[in-house]
Amino acid sequence: MPGRGHIEVLPDGTEHRTGIWIGNQKARRDKLDAEQLRTLAELGVEWAV
């Protein structure tokens, strides 16, 4: 899992603050619906299982 400061550079050159996004999703996981949690789990996010 990337750290909070991780920034992903997308193919079009824009930057996405992926680390912050993942941290926010984890902090708000009780508000995510079953489909969102399933999708994160399929992507390998361990806390979404």
C-alpha positions as CSV (number, residue, x, y, z in Angstrom):
1,M,0.0,0.0,0.0
2,P,1.4,3.4,-0.9
3,G,2.2,5.9,1.8
4,R,0.1,9.0,2.5
5,G,2.4,11.2,0.4
6,H,2.3,9.0,-2.7
7,I,1.4,10.8,-5.9
8,E,0.5,8.8,-9.0
9,V,1.3,10.4,-12.4
10,L,-1.5,9.5,-14.9
11,P,-0.8,8.9,-18.6
12,D,-2.1,12.4,-19.5
13,G,0.5,13.9,-17.2
14,T,-1.9,14.9,-14.4
15,E,-1.1,13.9,-10.8
16,H,-3.4,12.1,-8.4
17,R,-2.7,12.2,-4.7
18,T,-3.3,8.4,-4.4
19,G,-1.9,8.1,-0.9
20,I,-4.3,10.7,0.6
21,W,-7.2,9.2,-1.3
22,I,-6.5,5.7,0.1
23,G,-6.2,7.1,3.6
24,N,-9.5,8.9,3.3
25,Q,-11.2,5.8,2.0
26,K,-9.9,3.8,5.0
27,A,-10.9,6.4,7.5
28,R,-14.4,6.4,6.0
29,R,-14.8,2.7,5.3
30,D,-17.9,2.4,7.5
31,K,-19.6,4.7,5.0
32,L,-18.6,2.7,1.9
33,D,-21.3,0.3,0.5
34,A,-20.7,-3.4,-0.2
35,E,-19.9,-2.9,-3.9
36,Q,-17.3,-0.2,-3.1
37,L,-15.6,-2.4,-0.5
38,R,-15.7,-5.4,-2.8
39,T,-14.0,-3.4,-5.6
40,L,-11.3,-2.2,-3.2
41,A,-10.8,-5.8,-2.0
42,E,-10.5,-7.0,-5.6
43,L,-7.8,-4.4,-6.1
44,G,-5.8,-5.9,-3.2
45,V,-6.8,-3.4,-0.4
46,E,-6.5,-5.7,2.6
47,W,-8.6,-3.6,5.1
48,A,-11.6,-3.7,2.6
49,V,-12.0,-7.5,3.0
